[in-house]
Amino acid sequence: MVWSQGGRLRLDLGLGEGSPLDFLLEVISDVGESFDMRFLSIFCVLLCSSVFLTAEEFLLYEEKSRGVGTKWQMTNKTHSKDIRAEVFGVDEGSVVVRSEALVEHLSEVEVLSEHRHIITILKNEMTSTMLDGDDRRESEVKNLGVLVGRKLEFEYRFSQWNFRPSKEQWSEAELARIADIIDVMNSERRIYGGGKRKVGQSWRISASDWMSGAMDWKNLDGDVKVHFLEVVKHEGRRCALLKIVGDVEGTTIEEGENVVSIKGEVHIYRDLELLIDVSEKADLKWSCKSSTDEGVVQIDFNYMSNSKAVQVTP
């Protein structure tokens, strides 16, 4: 008989009378009497192939999957190659400013125990360049890292990550950035959790989970879908290749009427042993429209690419 165990289809090859093997021989005999043996061969191959096809499932999220002492460094680069800012309503015309920007972020994660991690921000800076036609003006490097050099301890309790503050004093800006980190960590359960997933499976996630870490955005709405494409080897590690496709809109917490939108797709390699994203490549288009006393400001990030690479130290 054909039966299932652990998501895999199997064949009971009993040899007694009335066994599946006996049944198979009867089918072969019947088919052989009616068809050319070439068709019989094809039939047998298809039958055997269908029996041993697997419906394997993979766990994409679990808090206990990382070994104690494991470390990994994450390098994240976001490159916006064509930023166009246009101000309408200036002397009944408009002013256009073009630029590009590169944001580089480097952090390290260390697993202290199954439910305690330390994250250290090593670098977080932006290089912006003003453009004048095809000419490039002098670039400006700005440090964005209020937490650079600080060791942040997080603990998983009551089904979510929480910050374990030390005796040090934390500024409002630092606490806001820590809230962003917690938001990203907790969104993984909602994006990848919910039990095992099959290759070819797709599922919807919320716009706020896709944009986790963007705490200055609110009222997010739109369609975001995760696609489990295949299981592959990536830089020597067995990974799930996933694609997230999204088109969302929202507003910012800043004063005034500020409408933001982002559209595009992200390809992710997720390590099936550590259950972390070890590589990521995104192609996105982002825009923001703001109403001010001077006029309307429209900012378009016409080509924004993001890449993430993770180096694991067992």
C-alpha positions in Angstrom: 0.0 0.0 0.0 1.0 3.6 -0.4 1.3 5.5 2.8 2.8 8.7 4.2 5.3 9.4 6.9 7.0 12.7 7.7 5.6 14.3 4.6 7.2 11.6 2.3 5.2 9.1 0.3 6.4 5.5 0.7 5.6 2.1 -0.8 5.0 -1.0 1.3 6.7 -3.7 -0.6 5.1 -6.7 1.2 5.5 -10.0 -0.6 2.4 -11.8 0.6 -0.7 -12.5 -1.5 -2.7 -9.3 -2.1 0.4 -7.2 -1.4 1.2 -4.0 -3.3 3.9 -5.9 -5.2 1.4 -8.5 -6.2 -1.0 -5.9 -7.3 1.7 -4.2 -9.4 2.5 -7.5 -11.1 -1.1 -7.9 -12.0 -1.3 -4.4 -13.5 1.8 -5.1 -15.5 0.4 -8.3 -16.8 -2.9 -6.7 -17.8 -1.2 -3.8 -19.5 1.2 -6.1 -21.3 -1.7 -7.9 -22.9 -3.2 -4.7 -24.3 -0.3 -2.5 -25.2 3.1 -2.6 -26.8 6.0 -3.3 -24.4 7.3 0.2 -25.0 4.3 1.6 -23.4 4.6 -0.9 -20.6 8.1 0.4 -19.9 6.9 4.0 -19.8 4.0 3.1 -17.5 6.3 1.3 -15.0 8.8 4.3 -14.9 6.0 6.8 -14.3 4.4 4.6 -11.7 7.6 4.1 -9.7 8.5 7.8 -10.0 5.1 8.9 -8.7 5.4 6.5 -5.7 8.8 7.8 -4.6 8.0 11.5 -5.1 8.5 13.4 -1.9 6.5 16.2 -0.5 9.3 17.4 1.8 8.7 20.3 4.2 11.2 22.7 5.7 11.2 24.7 8.9 12.1 28.3 8.2 11.8 29.7 11.7 12.6 28.4 15.2 14.2 30.2 18.1 16.3 27.2 19.3 18.0 26.6 15.9 21.2 28.6 16.6 24.0 26.9 18.5 25.4 28.6 21.7 28.6 30.4 20.8 27.7 30.9 17.2 28.6 34.3 15.7 27.8 36.0 12.4 28.6 39.3 10.9 26.0 41.0 8.7 27.0 43.5 6.0 24.1 45.5 4.5 24.5 48.0 1.7 21.7 50.1 0.2 22.5 51.9 -3.0 20.1 54.5 -4.3 21.5 55.5 -7.7 18.9 58.0 -8.9 17.3 60.1 -6.3 15.2 62.9 -7.7 13.7 65.6 -5.4 11.4 68.1 -7.0 9.7 71.0 -5.2 6.5 72.3 -6.8 5.1 75.8 -6.2 8.4 77.7 -6.1 7.8 80.9 -8.2 5.1 79.1 -10.0 7.6 76.5 -11.2 9.6 73.7 -9.8 13.2 73.0 -8.6 14.8 69.6 -9.2 17.8 68.2 -7.3 19.4 64.9 -8.2 21.6 62.8 -6.0 22.7 59.3 -5.1 23.4 57.7 -1.8 25.1 54.6 -0.4 24.2 53.4 3.2 26.6 50.8 4.7 25.7 48.9 7.9 27.9 46.3 9.6 26.8 44.4 12.8 27.8 41.3 14.7 25.4 38.8 16.4 26.6 36.4 19.1 24.4 33.6 20.6 24.8 33.5 24.4 22.1 30.9 24.9 19.0 29.6 23.2 17.1 32.8 24.1 19.8 35.4 24.5 21.7 37.3 21.8 24.2 40.1 21.8 24.2 42.5 18.8 27.1 44.9 18.3 26.7 47.7 15.7 30.2 48.1 14.1 29.4 50.6 11.3 26.4 52.6 10.0 27.2 55.5 7.7 25.9 57.1 4.5 27.8 58.5 1.6 25.7 61.0 -0.4 26.7 62.6 -3.7 25.0 65.5 -5.5 24.6 65.2 -9.2 24.6 68.0 -11.8 23.8 66.5 -15.2 26.4 63.8 -15.7 28.9 65.5 -13.4 29.3 64.4 -9.8 30.0 66.9 -7.0 32.0 66.2 -3.9 30.6 63.4 -1.8 29.6 63.7 1.9 30.0 61.0 4.5 27.6 61.0 7.4 27.7 58.7 10.4 24.2 57.4 11.1 25.2 55.2 14.0 24.0 56.4 17.3 24.6 52.8 18.5 28.0 52.2 16.9 30.3 50.3 19.3 27.5 49.6 21.8 26.8 46.0 22.8 23.0 45.3 22.9 21.6 42.3 24.7 18.3 40.8 23.7 16.2 38.1 25.3 13.4 36.0 23.9 10.5 35.8 26.4 6.8 35.4 26.0 7.2 34.6 22.2 9.0 37.8 21.4 12.4 39.5 21.6 13.0 42.2 24.3 15.9 44.5 25.0 17.8 43.8 28.3 19.1 47.3 29.2 22.4 47.5 31.1 23.1 50.1 33.8 24.3 52.6 31.2 22.2 55.6 30.2 20.4 55.4 26.9 19.4 58.5 24.9 16.0 58.8 23.2 17.6 58.4 19.8 19.3 55.2 20.9 16.1 53.7 22.3 14.3 54.5 19.1 17.0 52.7 17.1 16.8 49.7 19.5 13.0 49.6 18.9 13.8 49.3 15.2 16.1 46.3 15.8 13.4 44.6 18.0 10.8 45.2 15.3 13.0 43.5 12.7 13.8 40.5 15.0 10.2 39.9 15.9 9.0 40.2 12.3 10.9 37.0 11.4 8.5 34.8 13.3 5.5 36.4 11.5 7.2 36.2 8.1 8.7 32.7 8.3 6.8 31.0 11.1 3.6 29.1 11.1 5.0 25.6 10.7 6.9 23.9 8.0 6.8 25.1 4.4 7.0 23.3 1.0 8.9 24.3 -2.1 6.5 26.1 -4.4 4.4 27.3 -1.5 3.4 31.0 -1.3 1.9 33.0 1.5 0.9 36.6 2.3 2.5 38.7 5.0 1.5 42.2 6.3 3.0 45.3 4.9 4.3 46.3 8.3 6.2 43.1 8.7 7.8 43.6 5.2 8.8 47.1 6.2 9.9 46.2 9.8 12.5 48.6 11.1 10.9 51.6 9.4 9.4 52.8 12.7 8.8 56.3 11.2 6.2 54.8 8.8 2.6 54.2 9.8 -0.7 53.2 8.3 1.0 50.8 6.0 -1.2 48.9 3.6 -0.7 46.9 0.4 0.0 43.4 -1.0 3.1 41.5 0.0 3.7 37.8 -0.8 6.5 35.4 0.0 7.4 32.7 -2.6 9.4 29.6 -1.6 11.3 29.0 -4.9 13.7 26.1 -4.2 16.3 24.6 -1.9 19.9 25.3 -3.1 23.5 25.3 -2.0 24.7 28.9 -1.4 28.3 29.4 -0.6 28.5 25.9 0.8 25.4 26.2 3.0 22.0 24.5 2.3 19.5 27.4 1.9 15.9 28.1 1.0 15.7 30.5 -1.9 12.8 32.8 -1.3 11.3 35.8 -3.1 9.2 38.6 -1.5 7.2 40.7 -3.9 5.5 43.8 -2.4 3.6 47.0 -3.3 2.7 49.1 -0.2 1.8 52.6 0.8 1.7 54.5 4.1 2.4 57.8 5.9 5.2 59.0 8.1 5.0 60.2 11.7 6.4 63.6 10.7 4.1 66.6 10.8 2.2 67.4 7.6 0.8 65.2 4.9 3.5 62.8 3.9 2.6 59.8 1.7 5.2 57.1 1.1 5.2 54.1 -1.2 7.6 51.3 -2.0 7.4 48.6 -4.7 9.7 45.8 -5.8 11.0 42.4 -5.0 13.6 40.8 -2.7 15.5 37.5 -3.3 16.6 35.9 0.0 18.9 32.9 0.8 17.8 31.6 4.2 20.2 29.1 5.9 18.1 25.9 6.8 20.4 25.0 9.7 20.9 28.3 11.4 17.5 29.7 10.1 18.9 33.1 9.4 19.0 35.1 6.1 22.6 34.8 4.9 22.2 36.7 1.6 19.7 39.2 0.2 19.3 41.2 -3.0 16.5 43.7 -3.5 15.4 45.9 -6.4 13.0 48.6 -5.2 11.4 51.9 -6.1 10.6 54.2 -3.3 8.8 57.6 -3.3 7.6 60.2 -0.8 5.3 63.1 -1.4 5.1 65.9 1.3 3.0 69.0 1.5 4.7 72.0 3.0 4.0 75.8 3.3 6.5 76.3 0.4 4.8 73.8 -1.8 4.7 70.1 -2.6 7.9 68.0 -2.4 8.1 64.8 -4.4 11.2 62.6 -3.8 11.7 59.5 -6.0 14.3 56.8 -5.4 14.1 55.5 -9.0 16.6 52.7 -8.5 17.3 51.4 -5.0 19.2 48.2 -4.6 19.9 46.4 -1.4 22.4 43.6 -0.7 23.1 41.7 2.5 25.8 39.2 3.1 26.4 37.1 6.3 29.7 35.5 7.4 29.1 32.8 10.0 31.6 31.7 12.6 30.6 28.3 14.1 
